[in-house]
């Protein structure tokens, strides 16, 4: 846990003092994160959230409340007569009172309640999570509609949100244009078989004929690469960050049917080294931003979920990524589980991370028209990919790019073992809950 | 067009002077946008891009080159002996030379070429776009793999990228947590029929039995609302920004099968006025950011695509959005095409914009357990939506939210008539190109 001072300085970046002041002057509602960072002067405030703990003593009632804006709770101190039967772990409350300096070592402020209204009660018998119990990840995963109410998963969601923002910022700051590549596609970019098909549900009453909604078979995208290559014909740097799909019949801790990919394409590049440098920069800059913005949340993972992982991550961040051939990589990975390494082959590269596996894949693209032509001809795909050939006829440039699995990235920085625990609503073989 | 001074100050926000200086000292590559904003001192630079015009005179050769970083081109001045047969509109080039102050009124700098290498030639007979011709939108749309090479569409892509960033920033600055709601879902949130089904392609060789990949029928999402409601059970403010789908059998200028939605959900809100205020704030803050960051690109639309639209947009930005009943709205919309208005009904609201139609929809959600129970019971959906009912059993709170169609938003600020012209790769009935 950070001290209140450090927490305050981080918060004030987001909530400037004038803003807090205005809210306080209006006697208005404060979010928990705002309250924790305020200079308490006995102002009248109103805070709403969910009860994370209740301790009823003879003379005083303590509540911890949380509204998702911070891992840290706001302590509420009240007269025991404000207690009610519905005031329990999991219930939602609306508290009015005065924000004052706390005498406790662990917190800067506390809320002296004048009124506590239970907004929504919580059936504590049926509620799957219990006060002060640390539930196993396998257990929590069974409740996709409720797991955001646990500390661990709410931290994960805040980190995921900040990681998304950090990745967007990295690309923006480096002159990339963001492109929404399509989810529905008539291509199969990777040539693999694991595709989901998209169709309107069959309507038996309709007469026969062409039954495809798009006239052609359509699939969920497995990569935005080809579409980024289109745009890389007019932009020097482009990226996409969106959902991709594999109909892989696996329920393993490594696979999802729907996951997120960060993909970038760079024009006028003739060197795989440039691509590797960009992959390394993205990893390091985004991770540094997350560590600085979500310190407490990341710490929860490094302390309780994957002890020892922090050292591995620090090692990755401090050292230049290692470049080695495929056979070297295999040997090293066998021996030293903490090594982080690029594996370049001809003009392609993978970034391998122990425990997570392939985090990035990158390559220079084939831009020579006659080679593409003869390959597509052999595959019988000349007509289908005529548009792709045309990209090489009208001002083609050497280009290359990479893709990074976003969930694997989160696993890699947090030390989370199961990919289903780093995405809000996991979809995989035999499971599409909610 | 902005003057070079204004352009420079905007650019330096993104590329600080030290950064440019480092690049220049290295004699390194500059992007067009960087070159345009540099203080030219005769440094050796290298710029790569696509040729937007060639003017060959007896004593001097002029090129305009563009690399997608800016609407404005960089002028290259060269000895006519550097001209080659392949140097034409659409070809890609790598130019080395000195960056110097330009004597032309319209530009700050120009590049005195010492070497011009054609990287990729352009078959100008086959190339669908011609130098100095302004092509109709209907024509350009036929070339989804090449249209990013036109001024208009490259401006659109830059604006779309900045709009995406501006929307993310708005939510981040206002304490929202970003949630990736799933694309594949077993729900039909809006209860409408226009769904795409997702399945693995049928494999006739496999034996019968349960053929669903997810065990249950799965669909492409029509809204992230229900999933945001899940997370709103632990977070005071959440949002999502991703693809949504409708299998609508329409090729009209208003409909896409795949489009983007911005959706937000706010906990502890009991007033539709709060939701409306948030909708209005998002619109105004994001639009102001786009107008400031993409001034030239937006100006292209307001000047050449939708003359007169700028005044309508200014009117929207300067005035409080009008709130009126459904019948009032109909009357006003009939009479005054430029009015921008909310249409609240009971606890729901639409934001209607002339020419675009429904831009936003918002509502307070039903949080009373017994009412939801009896409704779901009547529909025979009690089992399917048990999880949704449970959200109301464990610390429920009054909440509400809204959704904004991102493409309609872009149409609304730019004055673009056809929704297919504001998305990189449009998908609609009978069409899934690339």
Interface residues (C-beta under 8 A of the other chain):
Chain A: X14 X15 X29 X31 X33 X48 X49 X50 X51 X66 X67 X68 X69 X90 X91 X92 X94 X119 X120 X121 X122 X123 X126 X127 X144 X145 X146 X148 X149 X154 X157 X158 X160 X161 X164 X165 X168 X172 X173 X175 X177 X178 X179 X180 X181 X182 X183 X184 X185 X186 X187 X195 X196 X197 X198 X199 X200 X201 X213 X214 X215 X216 X217 X218 X220 X226 X227 X230 X231 X233 X234 X235 X236 X238 X242 X243 X245 X247 X249 X257 X258 X260 X267 X268 X367 X387 X388 X390 X391 X392 X393 X394 X395 X396 X397 X398 X423 X424 X425 X427 X429 X430 X431 X432 X433 X434
Chain B: X14 X15 X29 X31 X33 X48 X49 X50 X51 X66 X67 X68 X69 X90 X91 X92 X94 X119 X120 X121 X122 X123 X126 X127 X144 X145 X146 X148 X149 X154 X157 X158 X160 X161 X164 X165 X168 X172 X173 X175 X177 X178 X179 X180 X181 X182 X183 X184 X185 X186 X187 X195 X196 X197 X198 X199 X200 X201 X213 X214 X215 X216 X217 X218 X220 X226 X227 X230 X231 X233 X234 X235 X236 X238 X242 X243 X245 X247 X249 X257 X258 X260 X267 X268 X367 X387 X388 X390 X391 X392 X393 X394 X395 X396 X397 X398 X423 X424 X425 X427 X429 X430 X431 X432 X433 X434
